[in-house]
Amino acid sequence: MLYLYRYDDAWRARWAPRDFLVVFSDTGDEHPETYAHIERTRAWCAKENIAFETITKDRGYHAPSWRDLITHYREYETVQVHGFSGACTQQLKIAPIYKFLDDWIGQTYGYPSGQKRAIHAFGREHGKIRVLLGMAAKETKRVPYEKRKPEHQTLALTRGRAKKPLTPQERAARNNPSLWGYWIDQCFPLYEEDIDRAGAQAIIKRYGCEVPPPSNCMRCHYQSPIELVWLWRFHPDKFHEWEQLEEAKIQRDAAGRPDREGGLRVIPLAEFHGVYGHKRLRERLNEALAQHGHMTDAELHEYKMSHGHCTMTNWGG
């Protein structure tokens, strides 16, 4: 989308005709290739006079309990579990970005900020703030039901919950101007224009620009078996650290965690929940190696670049 904004006048007129800001929120567990690409993109944006911001944990927009992914895991003796809610996306991407956006709007346009006051004030004077999200054409499950094309508005199950139309009460709540979210208009240009990951890469290459690596955490609990093999082969230290964090969670669960009633909730070792439920990471890796361990380095890299984002989280709720 960044390069379409820069080089395609019609695209820019449709999706971002006014002020434009690029925001990246750092989870602290991005791939080295991602961090390197971000720095090159920042330099390119500066040359093109495009505002680019990276939200790191030192800037104060992350919650104290979620400064970065691995710090959170260590402090709370936990890991994210496959099949459960992706709280990491909410805490490390969505919440920091909107908190930052409120500050940026306040500083840029002269509104008091904090508690989304700047978003409220700007919206009331100028209309909704368009937020462009990069879900691609084949990522329908990550697009909120209300934003899907009619042919995609099915009751497909995602993590056990049906993606379905809003109830009249829910729609009324979202259409309440007193709520800051009312003033945010989430848009999905790649999805709307039927551009999948391969199509996006072709567009970037057409403009002579660098294709970015997939943006997802190195220890994402939704990564595929092939991605596990990739991580093990190229970053074994990261995999070992993940195993240690998983074991710490399992042992902490067995010892008991405080519950809301002031007691202890104990999960016996025989019923542990690791990253992949009742299979430890090592067991899951061994299964992945048996299936995909024959892949060459080049094949693993090709898959990594073509596979895209591995999480099931959507930004629209």
Beta strands, then each sheet from edge to edge (+ up, - down):
strand 1: 21-25
strand 2: 51-55
strand 3: 129-132
strand 4: 157-158
strand 5: 161-162
strand 6: 184-187
strand 7: 257-258
strand 8: 264-265
sheet 1: 1+ 2+
sheet 2: 3+ 6+
sheet 3: 4+ 5-
sheet 4: 7+ 8-
end
